[in-house]
Amino acid sequence: MSFEEDDHVVLHDKHSEFDGEVGTVTQTMESMFGDVTYTISFEDGQESGVPEDALEAAPDDADTDDDADE
């Protein structure tokens, strides 16, 4: 599954301080080998170079900063 900018995702990376947190895709980058990586923005920072297999779509009821303004 590929993701687009502004999609809400859950990061699964045991080496990241944001493991298990919901964030927002802020940028997608494609390498010269055709692999896509993402920059994910979280409440307390961001993670760059995240591979697609470390992400899953966030549930619709997940708490994000964007939802707090509504």
Long-range contacts (C-beta under 8 A, 24 or more apart in sequence): 1-52, 1-56, 1-57, 2-36, 2-52, 3-28, 3-38, 3-52, 3-55, 3-57, 4-28, 7-57, 8-57, 8-58, 8-62, 8-64, 8-66, 9-38, 9-40, 9-55, 9-56, 9-57, 9-58, 10-55, 10-56, 10-57, 10-58, 10-62, 11-40, 11-42, 11-47, 11-50, 11-54, 11-55, 12-54, 12-55, 12-56, 13-47, 13-50, 13-54, 16-47, 17-45, 18-42, 18-44, 18-45, 18-47, 22-58, 22-62, 22-63, 22-64, 23-47, 23-64, 24-64, 24-65, 24-66
